[in-house]
Amino acid sequence: MELVSLFHRKEKKKRLKLRETKFGIASFICALLTLAYLNIFLLTFGEVAGLTNIFFGVLPFLGTLFGLISLTRINFKKTFTLLAFSIYVFTAFCIVIVGFFELSIYPKP
């Protein structure tokens, strides 16, 4: 009987639930705002150029900085941080592809 009770005690150990870092969540929000502005910018053909410095300069820099800070945290999940970095890579890839097509379709003399 004691062997059975010892076996059940070992099974019932609870695992600690890890939380997300606040910097990772902030990085993810910055990445989503940057991606949303890229979509608005491409749909309106650049008519909202006044906010370009904020959404393509400041927010990705802050998001990357927040992401790097959140990667240094121990005993926290890094899911939102990795999602934010993947969104930044996707945004950069889209900008390069759009720029390539723009230069290949409308070459300047």
Residue pairs with C-beta under 8 A, 6 or more apart in sequence:
16 75
18 75
18 76
18 77
19 76
19 77
20 76
20 77
20 79
20 80
21 70
21 73
21 76
21 77
21 78
21 80
21 81
22 70
23 66
23 67
23 69
23 70
23 73
23 81
24 66
24 67
24 70
24 76
24 77
24 78
24 79
24 80
24 81
24 84
25 80
26 62
26 63
26 66
27 63
27 64
27 66
27 67
27 70
27 80
27 81
27 84
27 85
28 63
28 80
28 81
28 83
28 84
28 87
29 63
30 59
30 60
30 62
30 63
30 66
30 84
31 60
31 63
31 83
31 84
31 85
31 87
31 88
31 91
32 87
33 55
33 59
34 55
34 56
34 59
34 60
34 63
34 87
34 88
34 91
35 87
35 90
35 91
37 51
37 55
37 56
37 59
38 55
38 56
38 91
38 94
38 95
40 48
41 48
41 52
41 55
42 98
60 88
60 91
63 84
63 88
64 85
64 88
66 84
67 81
67 84
67 85
70 76
70 78
70 80
70 81
71 78
71 81
